[in-house]
Structure formats: structure tokens, C-alpha cells
Amino acid sequence: MARLKNKLMIVILTALGTICASLSPAGEVNLARVEPGSGRFHASFGLDPALITTVGYFRGFELGSGTALWDVDLGVVVAETDAKDLRIRLGLQTTLWQTGDWRIAARGRLIARSTSNSIYDGAGFGADLTSHLGYYRHGWFVAGMIGYDRTFVMHLEHSDWYRDNVYDGAVDGWYRGESGILHGGLAAGFAAGAVEVAGRVEMRRLDGGESLDPPFVGELSVSIPF
């Protein structure tokens, strides 16, 4: 019985970590258009794996001899009105290497996420690190990407239904994350005047090699100067 309870807890922690790590669509940025002091408001909509919408802001600044950007955004699951299914993210992106219009860039983000269902209310805290290799012109860009998203620590509050029907000894509290997500794919975008439109499609798997449903995610984003 103890072994079954432990397995149930691992399943819950893995599921929460997967859900939390899944709620992380990222509005892609044309790095050739980022300048120190320039800021843009962006909004995106996509499948990741639920339908989720994101609004946020990024701003360029000088970093050494180049330009980097910081960003902050808020994502909410659109299919539900529950305000507990959301994500707040703070990040930094910079070019590591450039020759002509080719760039290698890195993006890191700290992420706080929450979700709610019939089994538990959960909150997770983690990070995502993604690298890009792409061709960036002022009017358009295309890039390949690969990254890793992991929830490091989570807080669980089990529901009465779970205690009544599954395990009456479930303990609320803080738990270590059990898994992360490897993701990789393509991003592209173009500019129409001051408006930028970008999209991405990525495949994803658990870091242990297990497949996810759906195995792919994608989004479309629009940004304007602000």
C-alpha cells in the first residue's frame, strides 16, 4: 500500500511538473530590430498544450559591446476562466555570437506557474533556458531553437475529492519537481511597418525520453512599439 501511495505521489508531481512546464509559450523576437532603449508590447496565442494567451513587454539595453533585452509577461489558459491557471515570467535574451546576419543567441527565464484541477491546486517555480541559431534581417528572421524547461519546486494542496476517493493521507506542502521538458523547433517572423508578426512550432519530450500529448506546441505572436 505504501508503495502504491508513493507511486501516486510521483504521478501527481510528474503531472504537475509537466503541466507547469507546458504553460510556457514565448513570443519570438527579431534580434536585428532590438536597440538599446527600444520597447515593444507583445501578445500571443497558441497551443502549449492547452490554448493559452500571453501578454507582455520587452525592452532592449546595452550589454558590453552588444544589445540584449529583458522581458516580462503573463500567460493565462483561455479555455477556462479559472484565474489560478496562469504563468508569470521574467527573462533575459542576448546574442552570444554574430557574423553578418547569422546569430547564436541564448534566452533564460525565471518562471512562476499555477494550476487547479479536481485533484489538487498547485504552484510551481522553475526556469527555462533556450538557445537559438538563426538568420536575422531587419525585415524578417528564421531560426532553429532547442531548450530545457524545468520546475524545481512545487506546492500542492490536495482536494477533498482526492482524499475521499484516492488517498486520505495526502499531505499538502512543498515538493521537489520530478521532471523537465526538452523542446526544440523552428521560429520565423516578419515586419509590416512597425508591427512584427512571429510564430514558432516545437516538438517536446520529457527529459527521461517519455513522449507527451500533444507532442508538439505552437504559437502566433504580434508586437508593436510601446
C-alpha positions as CSV (number, residue, x, y, z in Angstrom):
1,M,0.0,0.0,0.0
2,A,2.8,2.4,0.9
3,R,4.4,1.6,-2.5
4,L,1.2,2.4,-4.3
5,K,0.8,5.7,-2.4
6,N,4.4,6.7,-3.3
7,K,3.7,5.9,-7.0
8,L,0.5,8.0,-6.9
9,M,2.5,10.9,-5.5
10,I,5.2,10.6,-8.2
11,V,2.5,10.6,-10.8
12,I,1.0,13.7,-9.4
13,L,4.3,15.5,-9.1
14,T,5.3,14.5,-12.6
15,A,1.9,15.6,-14.0
16,L,2.1,19.0,-12.2
17,G,5.7,19.5,-13.4
18,T,4.6,18.7,-16.9
19,I,1.6,21.0,-16.8
20,C,3.6,23.8,-15.3
21,A,6.5,23.4,-17.8
22,S,4.0,23.2,-20.6
23,L,2.5,26.7,-19.9
24,S,5.4,28.5,-21.4
25,P,4.8,29.9,-24.8
26,A,7.4,32.5,-25.7
27,G,6.8,35.4,-28.1
28,E,9.8,35.2,-30.5
29,V,11.8,38.4,-31.1
30,N,13.6,39.6,-34.2
31,L,17.0,40.4,-32.6
32,A,18.1,42.5,-35.6
33,R,15.4,45.1,-34.6
34,V,16.3,45.3,-30.9
35,E,18.1,48.5,-30.0
36,P,19.0,50.0,-26.6
37,G,16.0,51.8,-25.2
38,S,13.6,50.3,-27.6
39,G,10.5,48.7,-26.1
40,R,7.6,46.6,-27.5
41,F,4.3,45.3,-26.3
42,H,3.5,41.8,-27.5
43,A,0.5,39.4,-27.4
44,S,0.5,35.8,-28.4
45,F,-2.0,32.9,-28.7
46,G,-1.1,29.2,-29.0
47,L,-1.4,25.6,-28.1
48,D,1.0,24.7,-25.3
49,P,-0.6,22.2,-24.8
50,A,-3.8,24.0,-23.7
51,L,-5.0,27.0,-25.5
52,I,-3.1,29.9,-23.8
53,T,-2.8,33.6,-24.4
54,T,0.1,35.7,-23.3
55,V,0.7,39.5,-23.0
56,G,4.0,41.1,-22.1
57,Y,6.6,43.7,-22.7
58,F,10.3,43.6,-23.6
59,R,13.0,46.3,-23.8
60,G,16.5,46.5,-25.2
61,F,19.5,47.6,-23.3
62,E,23.3,47.8,-23.8
63,L,25.3,44.8,-22.6
64,G,29.0,45.0,-23.2
65,S,29.6,45.9,-26.9
66,G,26.2,44.5,-27.9
67,T,22.5,44.7,-27.2
68,A,20.4,42.5,-25.0
69,L,16.7,42.6,-23.9
70,W,14.7,41.9,-20.8
71,D,11.1,40.8,-20.9
72,V,8.2,40.2,-18.5
73,D,4.9,38.5,-19.4
74,L,1.7,37.0,-18.1
75,G,0.1,33.9,-19.6
76,V,-3.5,32.6,-18.9
77,V,-5.3,29.5,-20.1
78,V,-8.1,30.7,-22.4
79,A,-10.2,27.6,-22.3
80,E,-11.0,28.2,-18.6
81,T,-11.9,31.3,-16.6
82,D,-10.1,30.0,-13.5
83,A,-7.5,32.6,-12.7
84,K,-5.4,30.0,-11.0
85,D,-4.2,28.6,-14.3
86,L,-1.6,31.2,-15.2
87,R,2.1,31.9,-15.6
88,I,4.3,34.9,-14.8
89,R,7.8,35.0,-16.4
90,L,10.9,37.3,-16.2
91,G,13.6,36.8,-18.7
92,L,16.8,37.9,-20.4
93,Q,18.0,37.3,-24.0
94,T,21.3,38.2,-25.7
95,T,23.4,37.4,-28.7
96,L,26.4,35.2,-28.0
97,W,27.9,35.2,-31.4
98,Q,27.3,37.0,-34.7
99,T,28.7,37.1,-38.2
100,G,26.8,39.1,-40.8
101,D,23.1,38.3,-40.3
102,W,23.8,34.9,-38.6
103,R,23.4,34.8,-34.8
104,I,23.6,32.4,-31.9
105,A,21.5,33.7,-29.0
106,A,20.6,32.5,-25.5
107,R,17.4,33.2,-23.6
108,G,16.9,32.4,-19.9
109,R,13.7,32.9,-17.9
110,L,12.6,32.5,-14.3
111,I,9.0,31.2,-14.2
112,A,6.2,31.0,-11.6
113,R,3.2,29.0,-12.6
114,S,0.0,27.7,-11.0
115,T,-2.8,25.3,-12.0
116,S,-6.0,24.0,-10.5
117,N,-8.0,20.8,-11.1
118,S,-10.1,18.2,-9.2
119,I,-7.1,16.5,-7.6
120,Y,-5.0,19.5,-6.4
121,D,-4.2,23.2,-6.5
122,G,-0.6,23.5,-7.4
123,A,2.1,26.2,-7.8
124,G,5.5,25.7,-9.4
125,F,8.7,27.7,-9.6
126,G,11.3,26.9,-12.2
127,A,13.3,28.2,-15.2
128,D,13.7,27.7,-18.9
129,L,16.9,28.0,-21.0
130,T,16.7,28.2,-24.8
131,S,19.3,28.7,-27.5
132,H,18.7,30.0,-31.0
133,L,20.7,29.7,-34.2
134,G,19.2,31.9,-36.9
135,Y,19.3,34.3,-39.7
136,Y,18.1,37.8,-38.6
137,R,17.4,40.6,-41.1
138,H,15.7,43.9,-40.2
139,G,12.5,42.9,-42.0
140,W,12.4,39.1,-41.2
141,F,14.1,36.2,-39.5
142,V,14.1,32.5,-39.3
143,A,15.8,30.4,-36.5
144,G,16.1,27.0,-35.1
145,M,15.9,26.5,-31.3
146,I,16.5,24.0,-28.6
147,G,15.8,24.3,-24.9
148,Y,15.1,22.8,-21.5
149,D,12.2,23.8,-19.1
150,R,12.1,22.5,-15.6
151,T,10.0,23.1,-12.5
152,F,12.3,22.8,-9.5
153,V,9.9,23.1,-6.6
154,M,6.1,22.9,-6.3
155,H,3.4,23.5,-3.6
156,L,0.4,21.1,-3.6
157,E,-2.9,21.4,-1.9
158,H,-4.9,18.2,-2.4
159,S,-8.7,18.4,-2.9
160,D,-11.3,16.8,-0.7
161,W,-12.3,14.6,-3.6
162,Y,-8.8,13.2,-3.8
163,R,-8.6,12.5,-0.1
164,D,-12.1,10.9,-0.1
165,N,-11.6,8.7,-3.2
166,V,-7.9,8.1,-3.7
167,Y,-5.7,8.7,-0.6
168,D,-6.9,10.1,2.7
169,G,-3.4,10.6,4.0
170,A,-2.3,13.0,1.2
171,V,0.0,15.7,2.7
172,D,-0.2,19.3,1.5
173,G,3.1,21.1,1.2
174,W,6.3,21.7,-0.8
175,Y,7.7,19.0,-3.1
176,R,10.7,18.8,-5.4
177,G,9.9,18.7,-9.2
178,E,10.2,15.2,-10.7
179,S,10.8,16.0,-14.4
180,G,11.5,18.6,-17.0
181,I,10.8,19.1,-20.7
182,L,13.2,19.1,-23.6
183,H,11.9,21.2,-26.5
184,G,13.1,22.1,-30.0
185,G,11.8,23.5,-33.3
186,L,11.6,26.5,-35.6
187,A,10.6,30.1,-35.3
188,A,10.1,32.8,-38.0
189,G,8.7,36.2,-38.3
190,F,8.4,39.3,-40.5
191,A,7.8,43.1,-40.0
192,A,5.0,45.1,-41.6
193,G,5.9,48.7,-40.8
194,A,6.1,49.0,-37.1
195,V,4.2,45.7,-36.5
196,E,6.1,42.5,-36.1
197,V,4.4,39.1,-36.5
198,A,6.2,35.9,-35.5
199,G,5.4,32.2,-35.0
200,R,7.0,29.0,-33.7
201,V,6.4,25.3,-33.8
202,E,8.3,22.9,-31.4
203,M,8.4,19.3,-30.5
204,R,8.7,18.3,-26.8
205,R,9.6,15.3,-24.7
206,L,10.2,14.6,-21.0
207,D,13.8,14.7,-20.1
208,G,13.6,10.9,-19.4
209,G,12.6,10.3,-23.0
210,E,8.9,9.8,-22.5
211,S,6.5,11.3,-25.1
212,L,4.0,14.0,-24.3
213,D,0.4,14.5,-25.5
214,P,0.3,16.5,-27.7
215,P,4.0,16.0,-28.8
216,F,4.1,19.5,-30.4
217,V,3.3,23.1,-29.4
218,G,3.0,26.3,-31.4
219,E,2.0,29.9,-31.2
220,L,1.5,33.1,-33.1
221,S,2.5,36.5,-31.7
222,V,2.2,40.2,-32.6
223,S,4.2,43.0,-31.2
224,I,4.1,46.8,-31.5
225,P,6.4,49.7,-30.3
226,F,5.4,50.9,-26.8
